[in-house]
Amino acid sequence: MDKVCPTMIFVPKPPPSVSSKENYLLSPGFQALLSAGLISFPRWLPPRSKETVDLSFYLSQATTNDRNILQAAGILKLSFKLRENSKEWMAEFLSAIEKTSSNFSNILYGTTDSLSEELDKGTKGDIYLFSLTFTLCITFASVVSSGGNPVSTRAMLANAGVLAAGLSVVGSLGLVSLCGVKFVSLVGIMPFLIIGIGVDDMFLLMSSWSEAISEKIFVDRKSAVAAHLGATFASAGIGITVTSLTDFVTFIIGTTSTFRSVTNFSIYTGVAVLFCYICQASFFGGCLSLHTRRVLSQRHFLTCMKTKSRKELKEKGKSSCVAVICGGSIPQSPRDDESICEKLPRLTIPKLVINSVGRVVIIVGFLGYLAASIYGVINLPQGLVLYNLVPKSSYYHSFLVLNEEHFPSHLPVAFVVDGQVDYSGNDGDQLRLLISLAQNYSLMVPNFQRCWLTDYVTSAYYSNTSFVNNLRDVFLPANPLYYNDVILDPTNTSIIASRCYVVSRSIRSQYDLADVMTRMRSLADDSPLHVFAYQQSFVALEQYLAVLPATLQMVGVAIAVIFVVCVVFLLHPFMVVLVTITVAMILVGIFGFMYYWDTPLSSITMIHLVMSVGFSVDFSAHVCSAYLVSDASTRKERAHDAISHAASAIFNGGVSSLLGVILLVFSDSYIFISFFRIMVLVIGFGMLHAVLFLPAVLSLIGPQNSQIGASAPMTDSTGQSDDITMTSCKNAPTGHGKSDNNDITRSKNAPGGQNPADDNYDTSRENAAGESGQDKETYKNLVHECKTIKEANPSLNSANEIYLQPISKTGFKQNNGHAEEKQLKPEEYLAYDGKNTIIISL
């Protein structure tokens, strides 16, 4: 070349074990022809050769004169083929070329194994981010749960919840690997996903535990822990089960994918989701039991030693500092152990949502969101650009970017004939016809083919009677480039396989390359010969044809499964439809905003999208469940109760899930980065739909109280059934004071009870009644009367109990197993005598 190359894609000359013809681009003969102006561009016919060479495969930024004679070029690309795949030689080559430098050119390089090696290196190199994520989640959970005092705080309990998620990750990796399922790069994102799921479940359980603290007043402390845990899991169990079940089934569906990497990822993550559910119910449930025992015993969260309340410590002369650090008491209401992170969402979000102006703004905003999402869906690109898979810091990334930018993608497509056919007769004519049809396709080079049969038939060596003999003994020795295109049987008397090549035009669009693959395969399928079309890159191009239908199929099946799960757990038809529509809206938003975030649909993002179906139902189910169990009488009040109940759990669960993936933004791996982007969209849109869209819709067209009674189980505002205990009076006589219609009438001014301490009244619960609007003093009197009954009837066994619950708007009067719906009056309370649900009038 007569000009210096500023940039060079270069592979050094291989050792003797490498098969390569003389590289004419660097030979003195080529330099002489170039100086003489005898090199045409882009196609050039070398001296003493019958085959033209397309120089655009090797030279870029070329300068030519008006006769298309090559003058100079800016980029030179050289490549060599090994006789066999030698990993040792390629490793030595990479080591040598890395140390090579030039003052007048840039040297970019790569090998056939560089893509897989750099992809693994990029994924495994970011594993340290998981340890940072684990630490970040523990810190956040501890801060959020640090409200209250040294007795009621749940900071240590939160660490157990994160640890439970970590155990599920370890368990999944160990068990699935033991079963022989290969670890693929996609599995690297599984730990970040499971940490988010586990922490979300933990927050829901802890929120339900705090609400249950005021639901029961226990005279017998031995049953307090079990009863409290029962109330906690009864309240949170549906939400956790729905989300875990939908996530698990989603990944089960993912195992049916035609992409092996997606299948393996789904197996690892599905097992991890199952383990996470089990660990939260068992390991974290056990820790929750110990936490409940500690709190009810009024023990310090660090020392586990019994302590006094801050007020009592100050009365004994202790300093304020000591009282704050060492003093603590049992929480009297769910609000007593809330941190600012839990109070803020509960206090602010309902005010923004449940008002006329807010609802109008929300609905208009979501209509705009849908419009933008639909536009993004229509324009969402498909496919995966190879250089995106490689970290930008990798040597191979620069090589791929420059190679794609400056060198065309000519696909040499081979038509492979498998089996013995009559090449000298009709079968040979069919093969030549197939090659001709392929050349006539608009994206193929019309005047180029490399087919041994075509050249043999037109050569002087052809003989119809001695077809194989002349081919073997004369034609192939004279044309050695066809040696690998014809395979003879062991006796060298017949052809058992052969191939002929056609070449595509210069194509830069991945979609056009996929069209070439589809057309070539179609021509091969239409031929009467046993022939197929093959090109090495067809495997990568498959995603352009398979990824969209596969994604739509798996997402559709996942939505159908969610619908069935909601039918089972939510019961109310309107809520089932509303949750399904909300999930569909979230998915449309994710698909659409992938376009704005430059994240095309590919085999990698496909599994992220399928996974997002399970996440989308999470927050929505919490709000709809809370709406169903509200005791309020109007839609607006019920929507307010629902968002007040669920806001803190949704907000903190969403933030924790974001913290679980936030560090991936610093990753070099495309797999991690695409996962981070989609998780941000899933969590963001899921939270917005749950705290804004659903309350606005429910406050306008949600089911009324009377419409819910027949469809949903009767529950209080925390999700507890109305016949669950609120106040326990052990050994109370069944039927004591009953009237003929099975009602029990009690006096508002029952004897005693003015001093709860004198009656062994549990003062830590005295605010429990106030949460439902009941007068505090009346509630104390009621507890005293239960104690009086107990003292008067010491011989009755524990099966006969009376349980009293604060005011509920609706209830059931049950007589001898027959349930009758009844509207309660303000002075009436539900009661349970151990056998029947009855009504008490105060």
N, C-alpha and C positions, 0 to 999 in steps of 0.2 A: 504494500500500500504506500502511496506517496504522501499520505498525511498521517500524523500521529493520532491514535485512537484515544480519546479522552476517557472513555468507559469501555470496559471489556468484560463480557461474560466468558470465563475461560476455564477449561478443564485441562490440566497438564497432560503431556504425552504419557500414555500408560506403559506399564512394564511389558515384557515379552508375552505374558499370559493373556494379553488383551488382543481381541480380534479387531483390526482396523485396516482399511485400505489406505493407500498413501494420501496424506492430507494435502490436496492440491492447493488449498488456500495459503499455505505457508511454504510451499515449494518454490524453488528458484524459477521453475518453468511458469508457474502462475504469475510471479512477479514480472517476468519478461513479457508475457502476454498482456498484462495490465499496462505496462509501460508502452507497449506497442499499440494500445487502443483496440485490443481484440477480445475484450471481455464485455459481453452484453449483459444488461440487467433488466429485469430480474432473472430471466431464463437464459442459460448459456449452455452451449454444446461443446464439451471439452474435445480436444483433438483425439482422434482415433477412438471415439465413443459413439454409440448409437443412441444413448439416452441423455436427454437434456437434464440439466441441474437447475433447481430453483434456488438461486442465491439469496432470496429473501429469508430463507431458513437460517442463514449464517451471517448475513450483513444487514445492518439497519442504519438509518440516517444516511442513506447512500446519495451521492451526487452523480448525475449522469449528464451527458451532452444531448443535443437535439436528436441524435441517432441512437439514444438509449445505451451509449457506451459508458461503462463504469469509469468514474474518475477518482472517487474517494468514498470512504464510509466512516461513520462515527463509532459504530459498535460492531464488534466481532464476537460471534458465538461459536465455540468449538465443543464437540461432544464425542465421546468414545464409548464403545460398547464392550463390556467384559464378555469373555467366552463363558464364564459361569459367575454366579453371584458370590462374590468373595467379600464377606463382611470385614475380614482382616485388612484386605487391600484398601477398602473404602475408608476404614478408620485411619489407616496410615496416610491416605491421601488427604483427608480432612485435617489431620495434624500438620502435614507438610504445607498445604495451601494456606492454612491460617497464619503461618509464619512468613508467607511470601508477601512482599510489598513492592510497589512500583511508584516511581516519582512522576510518571507521565500517564498513568491510567489507573482506573479503579477495577479491581478484580473481584467479581462476584461468582460464587460457585455453589454447587449442590450435587447430591447423588440421588439415586432412586429411593434410598431409605431415609432421606433427610426429612421428608414430611412427617412420617410416623414417629421418628426419633424426636424431632423438635416439638411435636404435639404432646408427646408423653412428658418431655422435659418441662414444657410450659405448664402442664397440669400438675405434675408432681412437685414442681418447684414452688407452687403456691399452697401446698398443704399446710405450711406453717400458719397460714391465715386462719385455719380452723382453730388452732390453739388460742389465737388472739380473739376470735369470735366467741369462743367458749368463755374466756375471761370477761369479755365485754358484756355478754348476756348475764353472767353471774352478778356482775357489778350493778347492771341496770335493775335486775330483779330485786337485789338487796335494797337498792335505793327506793324503788317503788313500794316495797313492802315494809319499809322502816318506820311507818307511822305508829302512833299510839305511845305506849310506855314500855319499859323493859320487861313487862310481863306479857302484854298483848302483842308486841311487835312480831312480825312474820319474816323478818330478814333472814334468819337462819333456815327457816322452812323453804324460802325461795331458792336457796342454794341446792336443796335436795331436789327440787323440781327440775333444775337445769341438769343436775347430775343424772336424773332418771332418763332424760333425753340422750345424754352422752352414753349411758349404758346400752340404750337401744341401738345406737350407731355401732358400738363395738360388737354387740351381739349379732347384728345383721351381717357385718363384714366377716365375722368368724364363721357363722353357720353357712352362709351362702358360698363362701370360698371353700369351705370343707366339702360342700356338695359338688364342687367342680365347676361352678359357673365362673367364667373368666372375668377378671376385673378389667373394665374398659375405662377410658378417660372420662366418659360421662358420669361414672359413679363418683367421681371426685366432688361433685356438687351435692351429693346425698347428705353428708353430715350437716351442711349449712341449712338444708331444707328441714331436716328432722329436728334440729335445735329450735327452729322457729315454731314448728308444730308443737313440740313438747312444752315450750315456755308458754305458748298460747293456752294450752290445756291447763297448765299450772295456775295461770292467772284466773281462769274461770273457776277452778276448784277453790282457790283461796278466797275469791269474791263470794262464792256460795257459802263457804265456811263462816265468813264474817256476817253474812246475813242470817245464817242459822243460829248465831250466838244469842239473838234476842227472841228466837222463836219458841224456846222451851225454858221452863224454870224447873229445875230438877231438885226434888227433895232427897232422892236417893242418888248420891254421887257415883255409886258403882255402875249404874246404867247410863250415866251422863255421856261418857266418851262414845260408846257404841251408838246411842241415840243421835248424838250430834253428828257423827260421821254418816249415819244413815240419812239424816236430813241433807247433809252436804252433797252426797253422791246422788240423792234423789233429785236435787235441784240442778246440779251440773251434768249429771249423767247423760241426759238426752243430747245436750249440745255437743259434748265430747264424743259420744257414740256416733252421732250423725256425721260429724266432720271426719272422724277417724275411719268410719265405714266407707264414706264416699271417697276419701283419699285412697284407701286400700283397694277398693274396687276399681278406681281409676287406673292404678298401676297394674292391676290384674289385666285390665283391658290392654294396657301398654305392652304386656308380654306377647300379645298376638301380632305385634308389628313385624313387617317384613325386614326391617332394619335390625341386624343383630345387636348393634350397640344400644339401640332403644330397648330391645328385649332384655338384655342383661341389666341395664340401668333400672328398668321397671321391676325386675326380680329383687335386686338389692334394696331398692327403696320401698317396695311393697312390704317386704319382710321387716324393714326398719320401722315402718308405720305401725305394723301389728305389734312389734316389740315395744314401741313407744306407748301404745295404748295399754299394754299389759303392765309396763313399768310404772305408768302413772297411777293405775288402779291398785297395784300391789306395793311397789317400793315407796312411791310418794304417798300412797294411802296409809302405809305403815308409819311413815314420818309424820303425816297429818294426825294420826292417832296419838303419837308421842307428844306432838305439839299441843293437842287438845288436853291431854292429861296434865301437861306442864302448866297450861294457862288456867285450867280449873283448879289446880292446886296452888295457884298464885306464886309461881316460882320464877326467878330471874332467868332471862333467855340465855345468858352466858354461863352463870355459875350453877343454874338449876337449884339454887337454894331458895327456900321460902322467904318472902319479903312482905313488907307492909306497904300500904298505899302511901303516896307522897304526902297526903294530908296527915296521916298518922305519924309518919316520920318527923314532920315539922312540929307536930304537937309534942313529940318526945324530945325536942330540942336539937334535932339534926339540922345541919345547914341546908340551904336551898340546893347547893351543888350536889350534896349527898342524896337529897330527896329525889332530885331529877335523875341522877345516875343509877341509884339503887332502888328507888321506890316504884311500885307499879301495882295495878289492880286489874281484875277481870273486866273486860269490856262489857258495858251495859247495853250497847247498841252497835250496829254495823259501822256507824260513823266514828266510833271511838278510836279505832286503830287504822283509820284511813290516813294515807300520806297526801301531800299536796298533789302528787301525780294522779291520785285516785279521785280526789275531791274536785279538781278543776274541770275535768270532762263532764262529771255529773252535774255540776252547777251551771256551766256555761252553755253546753250544746243544746239542752232543751229550750233555753231562752231564745236561741238563734233560730231554731227550727219550728217550734210550735207557735207561730204567729202568722197572721195573714200575709204580711209583706214578705216574710221569710219563705213561706210556702210558694208564693208566686215566683220569687227569684230562683228558688231551687228548681221548680218545674221548668222554667224557661232555660235555666242553665243546663239542665240535663237534656233538653231538646237540642240545644247547641252541641252538647257533647255527643249525642247520637249522630247528628249530621256530620260532624268532623270525623267520627269513627267510621261511618259508612264510606266516606270519601277515601279514608286511608285503606279500608278493606279492599275497595275497588282497585286501588293503585299499588297494593302490597306486592313487592317483587318476590320471586321464588328462587331457590337455589343457594348454593354455598360457594363463595369465591375461595379458592384454595389458600391464597395468601392470608386470608383472615384467620385461618386455623393456626397459623404460626405466630408466636410472639414477635412483636415488632423489634425486639432487641436481638432476635435470632439472625444469623448470617443468611439463612434461607429465605427469610421474609423479603429482603432487598432483592435477592435473586428472582423470586417469583413475581414481584411487582414489575421489575424492569423487563423480565421475559414476556409477561403478558402485555405490557405497554408497547413494546417495540417489535415483537416477533409474532407473526400471524399464527393462528391455530388451524393448520391444515391437518385434517383427520385422514390418515391412510386407513381405509376400511377393507378388511380381508373377508372375502367370501370363501368359506371353508367347506369343501365337499368331503363328507365322511362316508367311507365305504367304497366298494368296487363298483364302478360305473363304466359304461362304454364311451370313453372319450373320443374314439375314432368314428362314432356313429351319432345317433340322435342326442345322447346325453351330452356329448361335446358341443353340439349346436345349442342346446339349452343353456349351457354354462356361458357360452359366448353371447347369447341373447341377454342373459342376466347382467353381464358386464356392460353391455350396450345400454340397457335400460337404466342402470345405475349412473352411467356417464351422462345421460340425458337429463337427469334431475338438476334443477336450477342451482342448487348449492354445491354441485360437484364440478370438478374441472373436466370439460367435455372431451378434450383431446389427449388425456393422460390415462394410461393404465399400465399396470405391470402384471402381465398374465403369461405364464409359461405356455399355456395352450395356444393362445393367439400367435405368439412368436414362433412356436414350434410348427404350427400348421402352415405358416407363411414362409418357413425357412426351407432351404434346400435339403435338409435332413429328414423331412417328413416322409413317412411311408405308412400307408393305411394297413398294409399287410404285416409290417414289422414295427408297429407303433411303439411298443414298449422297448424293444431291443434298440432301435435307433435313438429313442429318447435317452435311454440309459447309457449307451456306448458312445454316442456322437454328440447329441444336442446339449446335454447337461455339461459334459466336459468343456464344450465350446462356450457355454454361457453359465459360469459358476454361480452367478447371482441367483439362479433358480434352484440351486441344490436343496435349500431348506423349504422350497415350496412344493416339492413332490416327495411323497413317502412311498417307497416300494415295500412289498411284503418280504419276509425273510429269504425267499427264493429268488428275489429280483425279477419276477416274471409278471407281476401285476401291480397296479397302483391302488393303494388302500386309502389314501387321503391326499388332498392337494388344496392349494389356495391361490386366489388371484386378487390383486389389489386395485382399488380405485381411490382417488384422493379428492377431498373436498376443497372448495375455494377457501380463500382467506376469510375466516370467520372469527369475530370477536364476541358476538352475543352467545351466551350460554344457551339461550332458548333456541337459536338457530342450530347449534350443535346437537341439541336434543331432537330437533326436527330431522337432522341427518340420520341420527340413530334410528328414529322411528321409521323413516322411509326405507332405509337399507334393510331393516328387519322385515318390513312388509314385503319388499321385493323378494327376499329370500324365502319367506313363508309361502308366497304365491308360486314359486318355482316348483316344478314336478321333481326336482332333484332333492336329495337329502343334504341340504346346504343351510348354513347359518351365517349371519354377519357378525363379525367380531372386531372390536377395537378396544384397546386397554382402558381408555377413558370412559367407555360405556358404563362401567360400574359407577363412576362418579355422576354421570349424566342421568342415571336412573332416578335420582331424587327429583329431577325436574318433572318427571312423569308420575312418580309414586307418592311424593310427599303431600301434595294437596288432597287427593282422595283419601289417603291414609289418615291424615289429620282430621278431615271432616268426619270420617267414619268413626274414629275413636272418640272425638269430642261429642258427636251425636249420641253414641252409645253411653258415654259417661253422663250426659245430661238426662238421658232416659233413666239411668240407674238412680240419679239424684231425685228424679221425680218420684220413683217408687219408694225410695227411702223416706222422703218427705211425707208421702201418703201414710206410711206406717207410723211415723213419729209425730208429725204435726197434726194429723187427723182432720183439721178444718180444710175443706176444699179450696176456699179463697186463699188461704195462706200457702197451700201447696202450689197453686198457680202463680201466686205473687213471687214466691221464692224462685220458681223455675224461670219466670220472666226476668227477674233481677239477675240471675246467673247468666242468662243469655245476653243481657245488656252489658254485663261486665266483660264477657268474652268478646263481644263485638268491639268494645273499647280497647281491649288488649290487642286484638288483631289489627285494628285501625291505627293505634298509636305506635305499633311496631314500624309502620311506614314512616312516621315522623321521626322516629329514633334510629332510622337507618339499620333496622334489624330484619333482614328478609326471612321469609318462611323457608326452613330447611329441615333436614333430618335431625339437626341438633335442637333448633327452637321448637320443633314439633312436639317433643316430649315435654318441654317446658309448658306448652299450651295445654296439653292433655292434663298435666299436673295441676294447672291453674283452675280446672273445673272443680276439683275438690276444695281448693282454697276459696273459691268464689262463694260457695254455699255457707262457709263458716260463719261470718259475721251476720249474714242475712238471717240465718236460722236463729241466732241468739235474740235478735230484735223481735222476730215474729213469735217466738216462744214466749218472750216477756209480755208481748201484747195480749196473747191468749190468756195468760194467767192473771192479768190485772183485774182488780175489783172495781175499777172506776166505771161510771155509768155512761159517759159520752166517749165518742171516738177521740176527740181531742185530748181528754184526760187519760185515756188508755194509751194513746201514742206517747204522751208525756211520761207516763209511768214506764213504758217500755224502754224509751231511750235513757231515762234516768237509771233504770236497772242495768242496762247493758253498756252504757257509754264508757264507763271506766274499764271494763273488761275488754271491750273492743279496741279502745284507744291504746291501752298498755300492751295488749296482745299484738296489735298491729305494729307498734313501735318496736317491740321485742323481735318480731319477725324481720323487720327492716334492719335492726342491729345484727341479726343473724346473717345478713347478706351484704351489709354495707361495706365491709372490708374488701369484698370482691371487686370493687371499683378500682382497686390498686393492682389487680391481677393483670398479667400479660396474656392470659389464656382467653381465647375467644369463647370457649365453652363457659368459663366462669363469668365473663362479661355479659354474654347474652342471657345467662341465667339471672344475673343481677338486674338487668333491664326489665325482664319480664316479671320478676318477683316484685319489683317496685311498682309496676303497672297493676299487678294482681292485688297487692296489699293496698295500694292507694285507692284504686277504683272500688275495691271491696269495702274499705272503710267509708268512703264517701257515699256509696249506695246505702250502707247500713245506717249511718248516723244522719244522713240528709234525705235521701230519696224515699226510703221506706217509711220513716215517721211522717213525712209530708203526705204520702199516698194514704197511709193508714188513717191519718187524722181527717181525711176527706171522704174516703170510701171504704174504710175498714169495717169489719163485721161489728155489729152492736153486741152488747152484753147478752141479750136474749138469744142471739143467733149462735153464740158460742157454747151455751150450756149443754146442748145436745151433742155437740161434736167433740168437745175437749174435756179432759178430766177436770173435775172441780179442784181448783188450786187457789192458793192465796197469792199475794203479789210476789212472793219469792219462788213460786213454783211448787209449793208443798200442797198435797191433797188436804182438803178441808177436814178430813177425819183424822189427821195426824195430830199428835198431842201438842198442846201449848202449855198446859199446866198439869202436872201429875199429882194426884192424891192417892197414895198407895192404900190398898185394902179398904176402899170405900165400898159400902154395901150397894149391890145392884138393886136398882129400883127404889132406893131410899128417897122418900119424898115424891115418888112418882104419882102422877094423876092417872086417871083411867085411860087417857089417850097417849100414855107413854111419855108425856112431857114432865119435866122436873121444874118446879118453881122454887126459887130461892129469894130471900129477902135482900133488898139492897143494903139494909142496915143489919147485916149479920153480926152476931155478938163478937166482941173482940176485934182484933185486926188493926186497931189504931196504931199499935206499935209493932211494926214488922219484926223488929229484933226480938221482942218478947216471945213471938210465936215461931221463932227459928226461921223467920222469913229470909229468903236469899236476897239481900239488898242489892247485890250486883246486877239483879235482873229487873229492878223496879221501873225502868224505863221501857220495858218490853211492851207493856200495854199501850203506852203512849204512841208507839210507832203505828198503831192501827186506829188511833183516835180515842181509845178507851180511857176513862178517867183513872188516874193512878191510884187514888185512894180506894175506889171501888174494886180495883183489881187486887189490892192488898186484902180487903175484906173477903173477897172470894177465895183467896188462898187460905186465909185463916179458917173459913168454914170447912174447906176440904180437910184441913188438919184436925178440926173438931170431929168430923165424921170418922177419920182414921182412929183417933183416940177412943171413940165410943164403940168401935167395932174391931178390937184387936185380933179376933179369931178368924176373920175372913182372909182367904188366901189372896195372893197377888194377882190372880187372874181377873179379879173383879176390881177394876179401876175406873175412875172418872177422869176424863181429860177435858179441859175447858180451853176454848180458843177465842181470841178477840173477835170483834164484830166482823161479819162477812155478809155481803149483800145478798148472796144466794146460797142455798144449801139443800140438803136432802133430809127429809124426815123418813127414817127407815123403821118399819115395824114388822118384826118377825121375818126378816129377810126380804120384805117388799119395799122397794124404793119409791118414794113419792117426791116430786120436785116441789119445793116450797120457797116462797120469797120471805126472807127473814125481816123482822121488824128491827128498828134501831136498838131496842132494849134486849133483843134475843141473841143467844150465842149457841154455836154448835157444841155438842158434847158427845162423848163416846163412853159407854159404860162397860166396855170389854167385849160386848156382843153386838149392840145396836148403836147406830148414830141417832141421837135425839136432839131436842132443842131445849135450852134453858132460858127462862125469862127472868131477868133481874129487876 
